[in-house]
Amino acid sequence: MKYAALAAALVALVVAAPVARAQAPTYQRDVPAALAKRARITEDSAVAVARKRIPNGTIQALELENENGRLIYSFDIKVPGKRGIDEVNVNAMSGRIVGDVEHESAAQVKKEAAQEAKEKKAKTSRKP
């Protein structure tokens, strides 16, 4: 009887482990807590909207940000067979796609990352 209970527990653990691992994001995240508190749409819901818009893509990065007076989830999505990334913006208040899907070349992605790193460095150097 003890062996049966142990075997059942072991099976449950083996089955549950991949599910728990699958729930953790595999992409880079920049989701400030202060902005996340203001969002009406959860990250998971925004991910579902972005994946529906580009179903065959893989999310590379997510950023929750204020852009042009709107709180948005900005997704960088890699599409197989296509260079660069597609950017999908989801309104964090309504869950709707904001604007068109924009394609950024690899050079644009690199330039944007360098600019963001520069801005982040400037912010941290100003803090007392």
C-alpha positions in Angstrom: 0.0 0.0 0.0 2.8 2.4 0.8 4.4 1.7 -2.5 1.2 2.4 -4.4 0.9 5.8 -2.7 4.6 6.6 -3.3 4.2 5.6 -7.0 1.1 7.7 -7.4 2.9 10.7 -5.8 5.8 10.2 -8.1 3.6 10.0 -11.2 1.8 13.2 -10.1 5.1 15.0 -9.7 6.4 13.9 -13.1 3.2 15.0 -14.8 3.0 18.4 -12.9 6.7 19.4 -13.4 6.4 20.2 -17.2 3.2 22.1 -16.6 4.9 24.3 -14.0 7.9 24.8 -16.3 5.6 25.7 -19.2 4.0 28.6 -17.3 7.3 30.5 -16.7 8.0 33.0 -19.5 10.8 32.1 -21.8 11.3 35.7 -23.1 13.0 38.7 -21.7 10.6 40.8 -19.5 10.7 44.4 -18.5 7.5 44.9 -16.5 7.9 47.5 -13.8 5.7 46.7 -10.8 4.3 50.3 -10.7 3.1 50.0 -14.3 1.8 46.5 -13.8 -0.4 47.7 -11.0 -2.1 50.2 -13.3 -2.7 47.7 -16.1 -6.3 46.3 -16.4 -5.2 43.5 -18.7 -2.9 40.9 -17.3 0.4 39.9 -18.9 -1.0 36.5 -19.7 -4.0 38.0 -21.5 -1.8 40.4 -23.5 0.4 37.4 -24.5 -2.6 35.6 -25.8 -3.6 38.6 -27.9 -0.1 39.0 -29.3 0.1 35.2 -30.1 -3.3 35.4 -31.8 -2.0 38.2 -34.0 1.2 36.4 -35.0 0.4 32.7 -34.2 3.6 31.2 -35.7 6.0 33.6 -34.0 8.0 33.2 -30.9 8.0 36.0 -28.3 11.5 37.2 -27.7 10.8 40.1 -25.4 8.0 42.0 -23.6 8.1 45.5 -22.2 5.3 47.3 -20.3 5.6 51.0 -21.0 4.0 54.3 -21.4 4.1 55.2 -25.1 2.4 58.3 -26.5 0.2 58.6 -23.3 -0.9 55.0 -23.4 0.1 52.1 -21.2 1.0 49.2 -23.6 2.6 45.8 -23.6 5.1 45.9 -26.4 6.1 42.4 -27.8 9.1 41.6 -29.9 8.1 38.5 -31.9 10.5 36.4 -34.1 8.8 35.0 -37.1 10.4 31.8 -38.6 12.0 32.5 -42.0 11.9 36.3 -41.5 14.9 38.5 -40.5 14.5 40.8 -37.6 11.4 40.9 -35.4 7.8 42.0 -35.6 6.6 44.4 -32.9 3.0 44.0 -31.6 1.6 46.5 -29.1 -1.3 45.6 -26.9 -3.2 48.2 -25.0 -2.8 47.4 -21.3 -6.2 48.9 -20.4 -8.4 47.4 -23.2 -6.5 44.4 -24.5 -6.7 45.7 -28.1 -3.9 45.8 -30.6 -2.5 49.3 -30.9 -1.6 50.4 -34.4 -0.1 48.1 -37.0 2.4 45.3 -36.5 5.7 46.9 -37.2 8.6 44.9 -38.7 12.1 45.9 -37.4 15.2 44.7 -39.2 18.1 43.1 -37.2 20.0 46.4 -37.5 17.0 48.4 -36.1 16.7 46.0 -33.2 20.3 46.3 -32.4 20.2 50.1 -32.6 17.1 50.2 -30.4 18.7 47.9 -27.8 21.8 50.1 -27.7 19.7 53.3 -27.2 17.7 51.7 -24.4 20.8 50.5 -22.7 22.2 54.0 -22.9 19.0 55.5 -21.4 19.0 52.9 -18.6 22.6 53.7 -17.8 21.9 57.4 -17.7 18.9 56.8 -15.3 21.0 54.7 -12.9 23.9 57.2 -12.9 21.5 60.1 -11.9 20.2 58.2 -8.8 21.8 59.4 -5.5 
